[in-house]
Amino acid sequence: MRQRRWLELLKDYDCDIQYHPGKANVVADALSRKWASKPEVGPSTNAALCAAASSSMEIDEEHIIETVEDLVEQGLIHKFTMMFATLKISPYLVDEVKVAILQDPHLKTVQEDLEKGTSNPDFTLDSDKVLRYRGRLCIPESEDCNIRDRVMTEAHYTPYSVHPGSTKMYHDLRRLYWWRGMKADIARFVFQCLNCQQVKAEWQRPTGLLQPLSEPAWKWDCITMDFVTGLPLTPRSVDAVWVIVDRLTKIARFIAVRPLYTMEKLAKLYVDNIVRLHGVPESIVSDRDPRFTSKF
């Protein structure tokens, strides 16, 4: 459709069209890539479509029709006609939730307490006596009609959802629905989608196998070191310990230090307590602390 509009514009000109690959277009900026059909004011078409589609399981058919008619009058959804042909309207979701909530022990107890007048900071009953969690519709766990799977299927497999990932799908659904373990259920649902596993593959290189450290040949040839901070303050205003361990004999040296010691001060303590007694080690294993990797 977009190419057809450009052809209608260029057909009146005597010009020679040359193809320029996108990867070679190094001077492209935001203005050159601006969508020509996007309205200057008001909500974007995509936002309006997503709002109508994501709430299709909860609102009535008249609201969907009004939203579509408004977009048609603005001339924004002439190319989305086929998509709305597959739109599924389920106006009875709230009624199904009312029945299925009686099979969920947790939500049933919460609803009975609210009906008795017990206040709850998180759960409320709306005007239709539907249980909501902070304004979101509570989806119960039911074996007869698995509403949770239907909600996730509607949000993942329909054409206007385009198979979102678990994080995006969770953020889209949590604005309207709630149930216990919702994030884990969505992650498990997306992981079981065959199309997502085939298309959204990992592109980074596979991680290699962990290689163990080689055994030292002699004591104090290889050492490990780390800092232990946040200890109680001593009379000498020391609240940290520098732990240096020989990897072969497991003999440890503990040096009292302060977190604000400079690298020169730590190097002098290392020479006085380790090099003077055991010599210079062949290798040092640390947690890549900046004090070790800078000038030590």
Number of C-alpha atoms within 10 A of each C-alpha: 8 10 8 9 9 10 11 9 10 12 9 8 7 7 8 6 7 6 6 8 8 8 7 8 9 8 6 11 9 7 7 9 8 9 10 9 10 12 13 8 6 7 10 12 16 13 10 14 18 14 14 19 20 19 18 20 20 17 17 15 14 9 13 18 12 12 14 19 13 12 16 14 10 12 12 17 19 12 10 12 11 11 12 14 8 11 16 13 16 14 14 13 17 19 12 14 20 19 13 21 21 17 15 15 12 13 22 17 13 16 21 12 13 16 13 8 8 10 12 11 7 9 19 20 14 11 7 9 11 16 26 20 18 13 16 17 21 22 27 27 22 16 10 8 14 13 18 19 14 12 16 17 15 19 23 21 14 15 14 19 15 10 19 15 15 19 12 10 19 20 11 16 19 14 13 16 20 20 17 13 8 16 18 11 17 21 15 12 15 21 14 11 13 10 12 14 12 9 8 11 8 9 6 6 6 7 6 6 6 6 6 6 7 7 10 16 9 12 15 24 18 20 21 17 18 16 19 14 14 11 10 10 11 10 7 8 10 16 17 21 19 19 15 23 19 20 19 15 11 13 12 14 15 15 16 16 19 18 14 8 10 10 15 11 11 18 14 12 16 16 14 11 16 16 14 10 10 12 12 13 15 10 12 15 15 14 11 10 11 10 12 17 10 9 9 11
